[in-house]
């Protein structure tokens, strides 16, 4: 049986038997693994050079990135991600692929769908990998089965069109940008967004007890290099100084404290709540609120000011669209109530509410989906993000 056929059969069985338990799936995948045992040697994994910037891109995408603002239930998002990560790993391991293949699959799925099995997307894109029925990836029902979607991502169609990861010659030695170009075929301007998912992918894999150091057993084409291969791009900056330059006297380098400033809001800044009330609301949300804010940073700060929406899709876009006189680039002295912005290496960026005394109210920093009040420096020191600056709570198109 051809490797692709064997794994496709496994996925088909999983799709037909909706009540099949995880132990049964593992058993079937183990049989497939035996079929290809000894056929392939694979390389080990090392952290990508892109991680030299401290894992920029955590979070890599905001839930508001999803098409039409649709998002699944907040309550179980991380559990869904872990469950889907396990499925991706099982399909990879069942085909004799290495932990490196699993990592690549997780990075791609995080960028495409936030590792959630979405029933919508751009055009007719759906599922974990946002595969399109119209482009030969399978029927809608098939793609919505995570086992099938993962199988297609790794092994592709029987005729090689669309191709899977293992259809790319010497895939084990190639970085994510190259692989994504061949398999997902996205717009070239979005390739960096896949790379910055590595830190979060490793975090979820660790939580799901996935062994990313696993060596493969399937016979991949020789790469001519038996040593560890990069996942990201070796041309990424290698030192923190290269990643995050000084802020030219506006408060110091990344990790330096933030202090309260006294800049007043322009008269054009008007919201249902004032700054003090917004801070009180945010603190209450941190103390008693639920996990409703998974990757909804921009929506959270708008809600703190009593708005139903921010009027922008992305945090970083919201900052860049501010009138020039409202943007305080690199200034580490925001007044309480200010909105603080970071470049996370992805399209969305991050925004948090400055509550004073060097602290912010932010989602996802301690607990996925929850709001916590933490040191403003945590976004740099824990996420490795680049601080852009602060602005008043200006939502000219907000609801």
C-alpha positions as CSV (number, residue, x, y, z in Angstrom):
1,X,0.0,0.0,0.0
2,X,1.3,3.5,-0.9
3,X,2.1,5.7,2.1
4,X,-0.5,8.3,1.0
5,X,-3.1,5.6,0.5
6,X,-2.5,4.1,3.9
7,X,-2.9,7.3,5.7
8,X,-5.9,8.3,3.6
9,X,-7.5,5.1,4.6
10,X,-6.9,5.8,8.2
11,X,-8.5,9.2,7.8
12,X,-11.5,7.7,6.0
13,X,-12.1,5.2,8.7
14,X,-12.0,8.0,11.3
15,X,-14.5,10.0,9.3
16,X,-17.0,7.1,8.8
17,X,-16.9,6.1,12.5
18,X,-17.9,9.2,14.3
19,X,-17.8,7.3,17.6
20,X,-14.3,6.0,17.2
21,X,-12.3,6.8,20.3
22,X,-8.8,8.2,20.4
23,X,-7.3,4.8,21.5
24,X,-8.8,3.2,18.4
25,X,-7.4,5.9,16.1
26,X,-4.0,5.4,17.7
27,X,-4.2,1.7,17.1
28,X,-5.0,2.1,13.4
29,X,-2.2,4.7,13.0
30,X,0.2,2.4,14.7
31,X,-0.5,-0.3,12.1
32,X,0.1,2.3,9.3
33,X,3.4,3.2,11.1
34,X,4.4,-0.5,11.0
35,X,3.8,-0.6,7.2
36,X,6.4,2.1,6.7
37,X,8.8,1.3,9.6
38,X,12.4,1.4,8.6
39,X,11.8,3.0,5.3
40,X,12.8,6.6,6.3
41,X,15.4,8.3,8.4
42,X,14.7,11.9,9.5
43,X,16.5,14.8,10.9
44,X,16.3,16.1,14.5
45,X,14.8,19.5,15.4
46,X,16.2,22.6,16.9
47,X,14.5,25.9,17.7
48,X,14.4,28.1,14.6
49,X,16.7,31.1,14.2
50,X,13.5,33.2,14.1
51,X,13.1,32.5,17.8
52,X,16.2,34.6,18.4
53,X,13.8,37.5,18.8
54,X,12.2,35.9,21.8
55,X,9.3,34.3,20.1
56,X,7.8,37.4,18.5
57,X,4.3,36.8,17.3
58,X,2.7,35.4,20.5
59,X,-0.1,35.7,20.0
60,X,0.5,35.3,16.3
61,X,-3.0,36.0,15.2
62,X,-6.0,37.7,16.8
63,X,-9.3,36.0,16.8
64,X,-10.7,39.1,15.1
65,X,-8.5,38.0,12.1
66,X,-11.1,35.4,11.2
67,X,-13.3,35.9,8.3
68,X,-16.4,38.1,9.0
69,X,-15.4,38.3,12.7
70,X,-16.8,34.8,13.2
71,X,-15.2,32.9,16.1
72,X,-15.9,29.7,17.9
73,X,-16.8,29.5,21.6
74,X,-14.2,31.2,23.8
75,X,-14.6,28.8,26.6
76,X,-12.8,25.8,25.1
77,X,-10.5,27.4,22.5
78,X,-7.2,26.2,24.1
79,X,-8.6,22.7,24.7
80,X,-9.7,22.6,21.1
81,X,-6.2,23.7,20.0
82,X,-4.6,20.9,22.0
83,X,-7.0,18.3,20.7
84,X,-6.4,19.4,17.1
85,X,-2.7,19.4,17.7
86,X,-2.8,15.8,18.9
87,X,-4.7,14.8,15.7
88,X,-2.1,16.5,13.6
89,X,0.6,14.7,15.5
90,X,-1.1,11.3,15.2
91,X,-1.5,11.7,11.5
92,X,2.2,12.7,11.1
93,X,3.5,9.9,13.4
94,X,1.2,7.4,11.8
95,X,2.8,8.1,8.4
96,X,6.3,7.7,9.9
97,X,7.0,11.5,9.9
98,X,9.2,13.2,12.4
99,X,8.2,15.6,15.2
100,X,9.6,18.4,12.9
101,X,6.7,17.6,10.5
102,X,4.3,17.9,13.4
103,X,5.8,21.3,14.3
104,X,5.4,22.6,10.8
105,X,1.8,21.4,10.7
106,X,1.0,23.1,13.9
107,X,2.6,26.4,12.7
108,X,0.7,26.3,9.5
109,X,-2.6,25.5,11.2
110,X,-2.1,28.3,13.8
111,X,-1.7,30.8,11.0
112,X,-4.5,29.5,8.8
113,X,-7.2,28.9,11.5
114,X,-5.7,29.6,14.9
115,X,-5.6,25.7,15.2
116,X,-9.4,25.6,15.3
117,X,-11.6,23.6,13.0
118,X,-13.3,26.6,11.3
119,X,-16.3,26.1,9.1
120,X,-15.6,29.3,7.2
121,X,-12.8,31.4,5.8
122,X,-11.6,33.3,2.7
123,X,-13.7,32.3,-0.3
124,X,-14.5,28.6,0.3
125,X,-11.6,27.9,2.6
126,X,-12.5,25.8,5.7
127,X,-11.0,23.6,8.4
128,X,-7.7,23.5,10.2
129,X,-5.6,24.3,7.2
130,X,-8.2,26.4,5.4
131,X,-8.2,24.0,2.4
132,X,-10.6,24.8,-0.5
133,X,-12.9,22.2,-2.0
134,X,-12.8,24.1,-5.3
135,X,-9.0,23.7,-5.4
136,X,-9.0,19.9,-5.1
137,X,-8.5,19.4,-1.4
138,X,-11.6,17.3,-1.0
139,X,-15.3,17.8,-0.2
140,X,-16.5,20.1,2.5
141,X,-17.4,17.2,4.7
142,X,-14.0,15.6,4.2
143,X,-12.0,18.8,4.9
144,X,-14.0,19.4,8.1
145,X,-12.6,16.2,9.5
146,X,-9.3,17.1,11.2
147,X,-7.8,13.7,10.4
148,X,-8.5,14.1,6.7
149,X,-7.3,17.7,6.6
150,X,-4.1,16.8,8.3
151,X,-3.6,13.9,6.0
152,X,-4.0,16.1,3.0
153,X,-1.6,18.7,4.4
154,X,1.1,16.1,5.0
155,X,0.5,13.8,2.0
156,X,-1.5,15.7,-0.6
157,X,-3.7,14.3,-3.3
158,X,-3.0,11.0,-4.9
159,X,-1.9,12.6,-8.1
160,X,0.2,15.2,-6.3
161,X,-2.1,18.1,-7.0
162,X,-2.6,19.7,-4.6
163,X,0.7,18.6,-3.1
164,X,1.3,17.8,0.5
165,X,4.4,18.5,2.7
166,X,6.0,15.2,1.7
167,X,5.6,16.0,-2.0
168,X,8.1,18.8,-1.6
169,X,11.6,17.5,-2.5
170,X,14.0,17.5,0.5
171,X,11.2,19.0,2.7
172,X,13.1,18.0,5.9
173,X,15.9,20.5,5.1
174,X,13.6,23.4,4.0
175,X,12.3,26.2,6.1
176,X,8.6,27.0,6.7
177,X,8.4,29.8,4.1
178,X,9.6,27.5,1.3
179,X,7.3,24.7,2.4
180,X,4.2,27.0,2.7
181,X,4.9,28.4,-0.7
182,X,4.7,24.9,-2.2
183,X,1.8,23.5,-0.2
184,X,-0.5,26.4,1.0
185,X,0.4,28.8,-1.8
186,X,-0.5,32.0,0.1
187,X,0.2,35.5,-1.0
188,X,3.9,36.1,-0.7
189,X,3.4,39.0,1.7
190,X,2.0,36.7,4.4
191,X,4.9,34.2,4.5
192,X,6.4,35.8,7.6
193,X,3.2,35.2,9.5
194,X,3.7,31.4,9.4
195,X,7.2,31.7,10.8
196,X,6.3,33.6,13.9
197,X,3.9,30.9,15.0
198,X,6.7,28.6,16.1
199,X,6.8,29.8,19.7
200,X,3.1,29.3,20.2
201,X,3.2,26.0,18.3
202,X,5.9,24.6,20.7
203,X,3.9,25.9,23.7
204,X,0.7,24.1,22.6
205,X,2.7,20.9,21.7
206,X,4.2,20.9,25.2
207,X,0.8,21.3,26.8
208,X,-0.6,18.5,24.6
209,X,2.4,16.2,25.6
210,X,3.6,16.0,21.9
211,X,7.1,14.9,21.3
212,X,8.5,17.4,18.7
213,X,12.0,15.7,19.0
214,X,10.6,12.4,17.6
215,X,12.6,11.1,14.6
216,X,10.7,9.9,11.6
217,X,10.7,6.3,10.2
218,X,9.4,7.1,6.7
219,X,11.8,7.2,3.7
220,X,12.2,10.8,2.8
221,X,14.5,11.9,0.0
222,X,18.0,12.4,1.3
223,X,18.7,16.0,2.2
224,X,22.5,15.5,2.1
225,X,22.7,16.8,5.7
226,X,22.1,14.5,8.6
227,X,22.3,17.3,11.2
228,X,19.4,19.3,12.7
229,X,17.5,21.5,10.2
230,X,16.0,24.9,10.9
231,X,12.2,25.4,10.9
232,X,12.3,29.2,10.6
233,X,14.6,31.4,8.6
234,X,18.3,31.4,9.4
235,X,18.5,35.0,8.0
236,X,16.4,36.3,10.9
237,X,18.2,38.6,13.4
238,X,20.3,36.6,15.9
239,X,20.7,39.0,18.8
240,X,18.2,41.0,20.9
241,X,19.9,44.2,19.9
242,X,19.3,43.4,16.2
243,X,15.7,42.5,16.9
244,X,14.8,45.4,19.2
245,X,16.8,48.6,18.8
246,X,16.9,51.4,21.3
247,X,13.9,53.7,21.5
248,X,15.9,56.9,21.1
249,X,15.6,58.3,24.5
250,X,11.8,57.9,24.8
251,X,12.0,55.5,27.7
252,X,14.9,53.1,27.0
253,X,15.3,49.6,25.6
254,X,12.8,46.8,25.7
255,X,12.2,45.5,29.2
256,X,12.8,49.0,30.8
257,X,9.9,50.1,33.1
258,X,7.0,52.2,32.1
259,X,6.0,55.3,34.1
260,X,2.9,57.3,34.3
261,X,2.7,60.3,32.0
262,X,0.3,63.3,32.1
263,X,-0.5,64.0,28.5
264,X,-4.2,65.0,28.2
265,X,-6.5,63.5,25.6
266,X,-7.4,65.7,22.6
267,X,-11.0,67.0,22.6
268,X,-11.9,64.7,19.7
269,X,-11.5,61.7,22.0
270,X,-14.9,60.8,23.2
271,X,-16.2,57.5,24.6
272,X,-19.1,56.2,26.7
273,X,-16.6,55.7,29.6
274,X,-13.8,58.0,30.7
275,X,-10.3,56.7,31.5
276,X,-10.9,56.2,35.3
277,X,-14.1,54.3,34.7
278,X,-12.5,52.2,31.9
279,X,-9.6,51.2,34.2
280,X,-12.1,50.2,37.0
281,X,-14.0,48.1,34.5
282,X,-10.8,46.4,33.2
283,X,-9.7,45.6,36.8
284,X,-13.1,44.1,37.6
285,X,-12.9,42.0,34.4
286,X,-9.5,40.8,35.6
287,X,-10.8,39.9,39.0
288,X,-14.2,38.4,38.2
289,X,-14.5,38.0,34.4
290,X,-14.5,34.9,32.3
291,X,-12.3,33.6,29.5
292,X,-14.1,35.6,26.8
293,X,-11.1,37.4,25.4
294,X,-9.0,34.8,23.7
295,X,-7.0,36.8,21.1
296,X,-9.5,39.7,21.3
297,X,-7.2,42.4,22.5
298,X,-8.6,45.2,20.4
299,X,-12.1,44.3,21.3
300,X,-11.2,44.2,25.0
301,X,-9.8,47.8,25.1
302,X,-12.8,49.1,23.1
303,X,-15.2,47.3,25.6
304,X,-13.3,48.9,28.5
305,X,-14.3,52.3,27.1
306,X,-17.9,51.1,26.7
307,X,-17.8,50.4,23.0
308,X,-19.2,47.3,21.2
309,X,-16.4,47.4,18.6
310,X,-13.2,49.2,17.9
311,X,-13.9,50.0,14.2
312,X,-10.7,48.3,13.1
313,X,-9.8,44.7,12.4
314,X,-6.2,44.7,13.8
315,X,-4.6,46.3,16.8
316,X,-1.5,47.3,14.9
317,X,-3.6,48.8,12.1
318,X,-5.6,50.7,14.6
319,X,-2.4,52.3,16.0
320,X,-1.1,53.1,12.5
321,X,-4.4,54.7,11.5
322,X,-4.3,57.1,14.5
323,X,-3.8,60.8,13.6
324,X,-0.1,61.6,13.8
325,X,-0.6,64.0,16.8
326,X,-2.1,61.1,18.8
327,X,0.7,58.6,18.3
328,X,3.5,58.6,20.8
329,X,6.0,56.3,19.2
330,X,8.3,54.5,21.6
331,X,7.2,56.7,24.6
332,X,7.3,54.7,27.8
333,X,5.5,57.3,29.8
334,X,1.8,56.7,28.9
335,X,-0.9,58.3,31.0
336,X,-3.3,55.9,32.8
337,X,-6.1,54.9,30.4
338,X,-3.9,55.0,27.3
339,X,-3.8,52.2,24.8
340,X,-0.4,50.6,24.4
341,X,0.6,48.8,21.2
342,X,3.1,46.2,20.3
343,X,4.3,44.6,17.1
344,X,4.2,40.9,17.5
345,X,5.7,40.0,14.2
346,X,2.2,39.2,12.7
347,X,-0.5,41.1,11.0
348,X,-2.6,41.6,14.2
349,X,-0.2,43.0,16.7
350,X,-1.3,43.5,20.3
351,X,-2.9,46.3,22.3
352,X,-3.5,46.6,26.1
353,X,-5.0,49.2,28.5
354,X,-2.5,51.0,30.7
355,X,-3.9,51.1,34.2
356,X,-1.0,53.1,35.8
357,X,2.0,52.3,38.0
358,X,3.7,50.5,35.1
359,X,0.9,48.0,34.7
360,X,-1.5,47.0,32.0
361,X,-4.8,45.0,31.7
362,X,-4.2,42.5,29.0
363,X,-5.7,39.3,27.6
364,X,-3.8,36.0,27.2
365,X,-0.7,37.1,29.1
366,X,-1.2,34.8,32.1
367,X,-4.3,32.8,31.2
368,X,-5.7,32.2,27.7
369,X,-8.9,34.1,27.2
370,X,-8.8,35.9,30.6
371,X,-7.8,39.4,31.5
372,X,-5.0,40.0,34.0
373,X,-3.2,43.0,35.3
374,X,0.5,42.6,34.8
375,X,3.7,44.6,34.3
376,X,3.6,46.3,31.0
377,X,7.1,45.0,30.3
378,X,5.7,41.4,30.2
379,X,4.6,41.8,26.6
380,X,8.3,42.3,25.7
381,X,9.9,40.0,28.2
382,X,7.5,37.1,27.9
383,X,6.3,37.5,24.3
384,X,9.4,39.2,22.8
385,X,7.2,41.7,21.1
386,X,8.3,45.2,20.0
387,X,6.8,48.1,21.8
388,X,5.4,50.6,19.3
389,X,4.0,53.4,21.5
390,X,0.8,54.6,23.1
391,X,-2.2,56.5,21.9
392,X,-5.4,57.9,23.5
393,X,-8.6,55.7,23.3
394,X,-9.6,57.0,20.0
395,X,-12.2,54.9,18.1
396,X,-13.6,57.2,15.3
397,X,-15.2,54.2,13.6
398,X,-16.1,52.3,16.7
399,X,-19.5,51.0,17.6
